[in-house]
Structures are given as structure tokens and as C-alpha cells.
Amino acid sequence: MEIEKPNLRVKIGSLNLQNPVMTASGTFGYGEEFASYVNLHRLGAVVVKGISMQPRPGNPPPRIVETACGMLNAIGLENVGAERFLAEKLPYLIKANATVIVNVLGDSIDDYQALAERLHGNDGISALEINISCPNVKKGGVAFGTNPEMAQKVTEAVRKATDLPIIVKLTPNVTDITAIAKAVEAGGADGVSLINTLLGMAIDSKTRRPVLANVVGGLSGPAVKPVALRMVWQVAQAVEIPVVGIGGICSAEDAIEFLIAGATAIEVGTANFINPRTTEDILVGISDYLKENKMDSIQKLIGSLQT
């Protein structure tokens, strides 16, 4: 049986996506920056860079450094803030007929809740992705995502503020990522996305100083893929909600591996800097794979790992 057009549709809570290929927050700007390379409407969703209630200037430079098989970044969550995003950035995405997921961040649980309330009810926003890798300033800078109780409380606060689908983005910088995934599931998350960047650093041997002004940064790119793939597989077995795979996805083959491991959808991050058309290339590659393997639906691929 020849498959002409496989069904690529996936669902995360009440969010229906035409395909599983999304952009990773922080690597695709606000979408418009890549519009001359990628048909935004064709993607499953555009996940915009993290938004806070107030604008943030980010960290001082240098804040990006290339590493073997990846990159370190210490951007510092620079963004235009909620009001400018709604007034200046969202209208373009609506005009482009893109499915928009807004990544949100804060310094306290109240910040997350207030931001979710502000974004709720705005046409053009299809879901929220909650960045819990942020430090809780009221708790001495401990990241929300490293403590199951705090992760659950943030999720519960956002859930109270909106009925939009909620995807919680998990940090890999923990001993047991499944414990965090279970906590946010209990808090009302519709899905989880993982992994965020791994903490790393680079040193200039000539000056004997850190390369990044922030000293440490987040490692992303192909180097983290094996870790991300393992964590996605573990979490997919531990929770009932959908899992979005992130980490070193540069090709259709990479994306397919995450889907086989149990991811319902994937996000493309660092690869966008190498080839701005990576997302569309991956989308075509997934469809071709399904045709070649005589699968009429992507659902037959998701979670099909044989161990």
C-alpha cells in the first residue's frame, strides 16, 4: 500500500497541531526574524523566545560561544516584555497565520501567574510553555525546575490563571527528571518539553578567564542529544501527558529518534542558527520516512521503540 500523504497531526491537551515540528524558544526570535526562510504557517507551532512581564536587558557580552558539537549561551532571558510582545510581535505572527506558543518566565510564582493572566484571552496565542529553569529570587535563586514541590506550585498557579494548554519545559540539571515531570503533571500541565540546556562553561587558556561574561551558560546542540533522548524516553514512560522532545535535533533522523522514544512532538533549537530552514527540512523528512515505512499516521511512529 502506497501512502501519499501521511497524517502528521498531533495533540497536546486541547492544542491540535498540524504536525509535530516546532521551534525551540530562544533560537527563533519572535518568528518574524526567520519568516524569509521558513513558512511559519507550515510549522506545527512557533515557540517564541521567553517573555517576562517586564522587559529584560539580558546579560552583558560575550554571551555566546561555540563549543565542540554545540554552543554555550548566557543570553540572560533578554526580551521585550509582555506589553511590547502583545502590541508589536504577536500581530505579525497572527498575520502569518502561525500557531503561537508563548514561552513564559518569572522570578516568583506570582510573576508566572500574573503573566499567564495577562496573556490569557489574547487572540493568536494557542498555548503557553512554562520555563521553570528560572531562579526563584524569593528562595535564594534556586531554580523552580530543580525542586518537584516548587515546580508543581508554579504549574498550579499558571493553571489557575488560564485555560490555555500548558507545556512545562524541564531542566536536565536534576538527579531525577521523572520526579519533576510527575510533579508538573499533578499540577495540571497538559504536556512537558525537555530538555532545556545543560549547565556548562568555557575557559580561554590564554587569558585564563571564562569566555562568557556570565562565567557559566547553557549547553545546546548535537552534543546534548544522547542525554536529551534518554530523558525523553524516561519521562514518556513516567507520565500520561504528551512529551515534547528537545535537544540536538538537527535532521529528520534526529527528530524521528525522539518520536520513536515517545515524544509526541519535537522542537528545533540550535540547528536554526546553522540552517534557518531546518524545521521545514525536518518536516519533509518525517513525511518521507512515514511514506517509506508505509505508515499512514505519525501515531504509529510515536513511542514505537522496541527494547
C-alpha positions in Angstrom: 0.0 0.0 0.0 1.4 3.3 -1.1 1.0 6.2 1.4 0.6 9.6 -0.5 0.1 11.9 2.4 0.6 10.6 6.0 -1.4 12.1 8.8 1.0 14.2 10.8 -1.4 15.7 13.3 -0.7 15.5 17.0 -2.4 16.8 20.1 -1.2 18.3 23.4 -4.1 18.8 25.7 -6.7 20.8 23.7 -3.9 22.0 21.4 -4.2 20.4 17.9 -1.1 20.7 15.8 -1.0 20.1 12.1 2.4 18.4 12.5 4.9 17.8 15.4 7.6 20.2 14.3 8.0 23.3 16.4 10.8 25.8 17.1 12.6 25.9 20.4 12.3 29.1 22.5 15.3 31.4 22.3 16.5 30.2 19.0 13.9 31.5 16.7 13.4 35.1 18.0 9.8 36.2 17.8 9.3 34.3 14.5 9.5 37.3 12.1 13.3 37.0 12.0 13.0 33.7 10.2 10.0 34.4 8.0 12.1 35.0 4.9 13.5 31.4 5.3 10.5 29.4 6.7 6.8 29.4 6.1 5.7 30.0 9.6 2.2 28.7 8.9 3.6 25.4 7.8 5.2 24.6 11.1 3.3 22.8 13.9 4.0 25.8 16.1 6.3 28.7 16.6 7.5 28.9 20.2 8.7 32.4 20.7 11.6 33.4 22.9 10.9 33.7 26.6 8.6 36.5 27.7 8.6 38.2 31.1 6.1 40.7 32.5 8.7 43.5 32.3 11.4 43.9 29.6 14.8 42.4 30.4 18.2 43.5 29.0 19.9 40.2 29.5 23.5 39.5 30.4 26.5 41.6 29.2 28.5 40.2 26.3 30.2 37.9 25.4 27.2 35.7 25.9 27.5 33.0 23.2 30.4 30.7 22.5 30.8 27.8 20.0 31.8 24.5 21.6 32.6 21.1 20.2 29.3 19.9 18.7 27.3 22.7 20.2 27.2 26.1 21.8 27.0 27.7 25.1 24.7 30.7 25.7 24.2 33.0 28.6 21.8 35.5 27.0 20.1 36.1 30.3 16.5 35.8 29.1 16.6 39.1 27.2 13.2 40.0 25.9 10.8 42.9 25.1 8.3 42.2 27.9 4.7 41.2 27.7 3.2 44.5 26.6 5.5 45.1 23.7 5.2 41.4 22.7 1.4 41.7 22.5 1.5 45.1 20.7 4.4 44.6 18.3 5.3 40.9 17.9 2.1 38.9 18.2 0.3 40.8 15.4 2.9 39.7 12.8 2.5 36.1 13.8 -1.2 36.3 13.6 -0.9 37.8 10.1 1.4 35.0 9.1 -1.2 32.5 10.3 1.3 30.9 12.7 0.3 28.7 15.6 1.9 30.6 18.5 3.2 29.1 21.8 4.5 31.7 24.2 7.4 30.7 26.5 6.9 32.5 29.8 9.3 33.1 32.7 9.4 34.8 36.1 11.3 35.4 39.3 8.5 34.2 41.6 5.3 32.2 41.4 3.3 35.5 41.4 5.2 36.6 38.3 4.2 33.4 36.4 0.6 33.7 37.5 0.3 37.4 36.6 1.9 36.8 33.2 -0.4 33.9 32.4 -3.3 36.1 33.3 -2.1 38.9 31.0 -1.6 36.6 28.1 -4.8 34.7 28.6 -7.6 35.8 26.2 -5.4 37.3 23.6 -6.3 36.1 20.1 -3.4 34.3 18.4 -1.9 32.6 21.4 -2.5 28.9 21.3 -0.6 27.7 24.3 2.0 28.6 27.0 5.3 26.9 27.6 6.5 27.5 31.1 10.2 27.9 31.6 10.9 26.6 35.1 14.7 26.7 34.7 14.4 30.3 36.1 15.8 31.1 39.6 13.3 31.8 42.3 14.6 35.1 43.7 12.4 34.7 46.8 14.1 31.3 47.6 17.7 32.4 47.2 18.0 31.8 43.5 17.0 28.1 43.5 15.6 27.2 40.1 11.9 26.2 40.2 12.6 23.2 38.0 15.1 21.5 40.3 12.5 21.1 43.1 9.4 19.0 42.5 7.3 20.9 45.0 8.2 24.3 43.5 7.7 23.0 40.0 4.2 21.8 40.9 3.3 25.1 42.6 4.3 27.1 39.6 2.3 24.9 37.3 -0.8 25.1 39.6 -0.5 28.9 39.7 -0.4 29.1 35.9 -3.3 26.6 35.6 -5.5 28.8 37.8 -4.7 31.8 35.7 -5.6 30.4 32.2 -7.3 27.6 30.4 -4.8 27.7 27.6 -2.8 24.5 27.1 0.2 24.5 29.4 3.5 22.8 28.4 6.2 22.9 31.2 9.8 23.0 30.0 12.0 20.9 32.2 15.6 21.4 33.1 18.0 18.5 32.8 20.1 19.7 35.7 18.5 17.4 38.2 19.1 13.9 39.6 15.7 12.5 38.5 13.9 14.4 35.8 10.9 12.0 36.0 10.2 13.3 39.6 9.8 16.8 38.2 7.7 15.6 35.3 5.3 13.8 37.6 5.1 16.9 39.8 4.0 19.2 37.0 1.6 16.6 35.7 0.0 16.6 39.1 0.0 20.4 39.0 -2.2 20.4 35.9 0.3 20.6 33.0 -1.0 19.4 29.6 2.4 18.4 28.5 6.1 18.7 29.2 9.0 19.7 26.9 12.6 18.6 27.5 15.4 19.2 27.7 16.4 22.8 28.4 20.1 23.4 28.2 22.8 21.7 30.3 24.9 23.9 32.5 28.4 24.3 31.2 31.3 26.7 30.8 34.3 27.6 28.6 37.7 29.0 29.6 40.2 30.9 27.5 43.5 29.3 28.2 45.4 32.4 27.0 43.8 34.8 29.4 42.8 32.1 32.0 39.4 33.8 32.2 35.9 32.5 31.4 34.8 33.0 27.8 31.3 34.0 28.8 30.9 37.2 30.9 28.4 35.3 33.0 31.0 32.5 33.6 28.6 29.7 33.0 25.9 29.2 30.3 23.6 26.7 28.8 25.0 24.0 26.5 22.9 23.0 23.5 23.3 21.4 20.1 24.3 17.9 18.9 26.4 17.3 22.0 23.4 17.1 24.2 21.2 14.8 22.0 22.1 11.5 23.7 21.2 13.0 27.1 18.0 14.5 25.8 16.9 11.4 24.1 17.5 9.3 27.2 15.5 11.8 29.4 12.6 12.0 26.9 12.4 8.2 26.8 12.4 8.1 30.6 9.8 10.8 31.0 7.5 9.4 28.3 7.2 6.2 30.4 6.7 8.0 33.7 3.8 10.4 32.8 0.5 10.2 30.9 0.7 13.6 29.4 2.4 14.3 26.0 6.2 14.8 25.9 7.9 17.3 23.5 11.5 16.4 22.7 14.2 19.0 22.5 18.0 18.7 22.4 20.4 18.5 19.5 17.8 17.9 16.8 19.4 18.8 13.5 17.8 16.5 11.0 14.7 14.4 10.3 16.5 11.4 11.5 17.2 13.1 14.9 13.5 14.1 15.2 12.3 10.6 14.3 14.5 9.1 17.0 12.8 11.3 19.6 9.4 10.4 18.3 10.3 6.7 18.5 11.4 7.2 22.0 8.0 8.5 22.9 7.9 12.2 22.1 4.6 13.4 20.7 6.3 16.5 19.1 9.7 18.0 18.8 11.4 21.4 19.0 14.3 22.5 16.9 16.8 24.9 18.5 20.5 25.4 17.9 20.2 23.9 14.4 18.2 27.1 13.4 21.5 29.1 13.6 23.2 26.7 11.2 20.5 26.3 8.7 17.4 28.6 9.2 15.3 26.2 7.1 16.0 23.2 9.3 12.4 23.0 10.6 10.9 22.7 7.2 13.6 20.2 6.1 12.8 18.1 9.1 9.0 18.2 8.4 9.6 17.0 4.8 11.9 14.2 6.1 9.4 12.9 8.7 6.7 12.7 6.0 9.1 10.9 3.6 10.0 8.4 6.4 6.4 7.6 7.1 5.8 7.0 3.4 8.9 4.8 3.0 7.8 2.7 6.0 4.2 2.6 4.9 2.8 4.4 7.9 -0.4 6.4 7.2 -0.2 8.2 10.6 2.6 9.6 12.8 0.8 8.0 15.7 2.2 4.6 14.5 5.7 6.0 15.0 5.3 7.7 18.3 6.6 5.5 21.2 7.4 2.6 18.9 10.8 1.9 20.5 11.4 -1.8 20.9 13.6 -2.7 23.8 
